[in-house]
């Protein structure tokens, strides 16, 4: 697997999630402003991801 995978098109850049960014992603996902748009809206704990 390529650890530097980047997909880019239409001005959007997606980078592969790395283990050191999981907590940042979890905090973003649990933000009420983001959480309201999720299909699964429950709070995600560190053990969930």
Buried (B, 14 or more C-beta within 10 A) or exposed (E): EEEEEEEEEEEEEEEEEEEEEEEEEBEEBBEEEEBEEEEEEEEBEEEEE
